[in-house]
Amino acid sequence: MVLVTARSFGSGTADPAKLLKSAGLRVVRAAADHDPDALREPLAAAGAWIAGTAPIRERHLSLAPNLKVIARYGTGVDSVDLAAAGRRGIAVTNTPGANTGAVADHAVGLMIAALRHFLAGDRAVRSGERPALRGRELGALTVGLVGFGNIGRAVARRLVGGFGSRVVAYDPYIPPEEMRKMKVWPADLDELAASSDVLSLHLPGGSGPLVDEAFLRRMKPGAVLVNTARGDLLDERAVAQALSEGRLAAAACDVRTSEQGDESPLLAAPNTLLTPHIAAQTVEAIDRMGMMAAEEVVRVLAGESARHPVVPAKDRRLP
């Protein structure tokens, strides 16, 4: 049996469930919040788990004596207790590259929406007003990328090749020569913060906020902050305060520290554009993620090696 808790699994044009069934597997859907009590019965029978973004901890794994593989439906694995899975001999896979283009598009879209006051303009028109909302052109600005993995590079390609922006990036794990080949200029974190008109985050989370009060004080006054990575990269209270004081011109975020309630300080902050964790939600990305996850399940349960195994790696959390 394959347990599926990824909310959008199979909701595109591809049919990953058909692939699983053709391999003789039974598919059982369950809630995406990974409540251990609700998952007790299906986990007891599951040989594989296609999982969304909610946490997978030791308690979940203790309920799953037959589990052979956790196929993360997406790229990030910070929600999975990799050490606990390793101790139990459970393979963990992900779908690298499946949603790269979708998230990169969304990040650039948020930049434009914030710079050109899309949200404020919409609200003004609906209330019968026609204010002169003067924006800025993305191609005239310096965009800083914190993290230069697959998504950071995809954003850079769109900005450099499409808009003509000056792009700087910080990632100590990427050789500077690789950045320069893409006409992206390497910078240290302080230089990037001080010089970026738009700062976009492309890091894994899990180690606490990178953008805290001290970081915000180093940022260029009037900058725009974009986060399509992980909510815990921001100290949301400090970001909301910087927006209220006008030190940040705007913040555009697809992720928040808590996405289930209304307690985020960003909800009441001015000049804030929030989307409901939909950066990866395109038909194309859903198809790729679903098929890649299903293929990994079939592969591992057949005794073959995973094509995209995840192993505990050195912490890529940036200082």
N, C-alpha and C positions, 0 to 999 in steps of 0.2 A: 504494500500500500504506500502511496505517495501522499503526504500531507501538504496541502498548498494553503499558505496564509498570505501570499502576496495579493494585494487587493485587485490589481489590474491584470493579473495573469490571464492570458487568453482573451482579453477584451479588444484586441486589435483585429487584424485581418488574418493572421496566422492562427494555427490550431495546435499549440503545444500539448494540450491534453490528449489529442488524437495520437500524437507521437508516443506519449507515455502508454496509452491503452494498447497501441499496436505492439508494444514490447511486453504485453501481458501484465501491465501494472494497473492497479485500481487507484483512482484519484478521489481524494476526499478534501473538500474545502472547509476551512475554519476561519474564525475571526482574525483580523490582522493585528489585534492588540497583543496577542501572545499571552493571554491570561493563562497561567499554568493550570488552574483548576478547570477551566473550560477545555483545555487541551489534553487533560489527563487520559481520556479514553483513546483519542486518535493517536497520541504519541506512543501509547502502549503497543500499538499495532504497526506503526510507521517504520518502513525501511529507509525512507528518504523524506526530506523536508525541503520544499521550495518556499523560502522564507522572505518576507518583506523586511522593513526597516526596524520593527520593534525588537526589543532586547531578547536574546537567547542566552540564558544563564545556566549554571550548574543544575538548578532545580528542574529546568526543562529537560535537560539531558538525563537526569536521574529517572525520569518518567518514560524514557525511550530506550528500552534494553535492546531493541532490534535495529536501531538507527545506524545506517552505514554512511550517509552523506547528507550534509546540509548544503543545498544549492542556494546561495544568496541571489535573489532576483534584483540585480543591480551591482554596483561596484563596491560601495563601502562595506566594510566588515567590522567596524568599531563596535557595533551592537552585539557581536557574537563573542562569547567567551572561547577564544581559540585554544587557550591552554587546556580548558576543561574538555573541549572536543578532542584535542590531541591525546589526552590521557585515556580517553575511551575508544581511541582508534577510529574516530568519526572524521571522514574527509570533509573539508569545507571548500567550496568553490564559489566563484563569482562570475560576473559577465562583463569583463573589461572591454571598454570601447562601445558597448551596446547603446549607451545613452550619451556618449560624448557630444555628438552634434546637437542633440536636443538641449542639453544643459548649456552648451556654449551659445546657442541661439538665444536661450532665455536670458542668460547673463547680459548679452549685448542689448537685448530688448529692454531689460530693466534699466540699463545705462541711458538709453535714448528716452525712455519714458520719464525718468527722473530729470534728465537735463532739459527736456522740452515741456515739462509740466503737464503731461497727459492727464493725470488724475485731477489736478486742480482745474484744468481747462474743461474737462468733462463736467465737473460739478458746477462750474460757473455757467456754462451754456444751459444746463438743465434748470438753473435758478434765474435765467433771463439776463445774465450779465455777459459782458464781452470785455474782460480785462486784457490789457496788453501784457501778456506773460512772456517776458523776454527770456529766451533760453540760450543754450550754448551748443556749438557744433562739435560732435564727437571727434571729427577729424582734426580739429584745431587744438585738441587737448592731449595731455600726457596721461596715459592710463597705466596704473601700477597693478601688476598681478602678483599676489602672494601665493606661491605654489605654481609649478610649471610642469605638471604632469599632463596626461592626455587632454583633459578639459582646458587647463590653462593654455596649452599650445593651440587648441582649436579656437579659443577666444582670440589669441594673438593673431592667428591667420586671418580671422574675420576683420580685426581692427586694422592691421597693417595693410593687408591686400585690398580690403573693401573700403575702409574709411580714410586711410592715410594717417591714422593716429600715431603718435610717438608712444611706444610701449616699452616699459621697463618691468623687470621681473626679479623676484627674489626666490631662490630655491637652492639651498646649499647642497642638494643631492644631484643637481644637474650641472654639468660642465658649462662654464660661460660660453665656450665656443659653440655649443649647440644652440644657445639663445641667439648669438650673433648671426648664425647662419639663417635664422628666421627674421633678421632685422629687428631683434628685440635686444634691449640693452640691459645687461646684468647690473644689479645694484644691491647694496646692503639694505637691511630692513629700515634703518633710520633714513637713508637717502630716499628710498622708495616712498616712505610715509610723507616726507617733507616735500617731495616734488610732484606727487600724483594729484591731478585734478579729479580723477576717478580712481578709486581703489577697489579691486575686486578680489574676493577670497576664493581660493581653489585648493583647499587642504582637507585632509581627514580631520575629524574631531576626536573628542574623547579625553583630552588632557587639560580642559579648562580654557578660559578665554584668551585669545591672542590680542583682540582689540579691547583693551581695558582703558581706564582713565589715562594712564601714562602714555599708552600708544596714541590715543586720541589727541593728547597735547602735542605730540610730535607730527601730527598730520597737517597738511597744508590747510590754512583757513579757507572755508567755503568749499571744501572737497565733497564729493559724492561717494558714499560707501555702498558697495553691492556685495551681497552674500547669497550664493547659490550652493554653498558647500554644506556646512553643519551649523546648527543653531548655537552650539556651545562655544563656537569661536568668538562670539561677542559677549561682552558684559553689557547686557541690554539696558540696564539702568544707566550706565555711563554713556552709552550711545544716545539714549533718550535725552539725557541732560545736555549733551553736546548739541543735539538738534534744537532743543528749547532755547539754548543760549546763542544759536546761530553760528557756532563754530563749525558744525557740519551743515552743508547746504541741503542735503537730502540723504536718506538711506532707503535702499530698495532691497528687500530680502524675500527669498523664497522659503527660508527655513527660520524657525525660532527655537529657543531653548525648550519651550513646552508648546506643542502644537495642539493640545487637547483642550485647553482652557482659555480664559480671557485675562490671565494674570500678567501677560507680557507688558512691560512698560512701553514697548514700541507701539502698542495699539493706540495709545493716547498721545504719542509724540507727533509734533508737526512735521510736515514735509517727508512723510514716510509712506512708502508704497510696499504693500505686503501681498504676496501670492501664496496660495495654500499648498506648498511643496509639490509643485506641478512641473518643475523644470524638465524632468525626465518623461513627462506624460505626453508623448507624441505617439501616434499610431506606429510609426516606424520603430521607435525605441522600444515600445511595448512588445512588438513582434520579435525584435532581436533578443531582448532580455528573456522572454518566455521560451523561445526556441533554444537559446544557449543553455538556460537552466535545465530544461527538459533533456537536452542531449547529454548534459553532464550526469544527470540522474541515471539515465539508461546506461551510460558508459560505466559508471562506478558500480552499479548493481550487477552488471555483466562481468565484473571482475577486471575491467580495464582501468588504466590510469586516467585520472581526470586531466582534461586539456587545460583547465585554468584553476589549478589548486591554489589555495591560500594557505600560507604558512606564517607562523608568527615571525614578524620582521622587526628590524630596528625601528624605533619610534621616528616617524617622519613629522612629528609635531615640531614646528619651527620655533626657535627661541624668540 
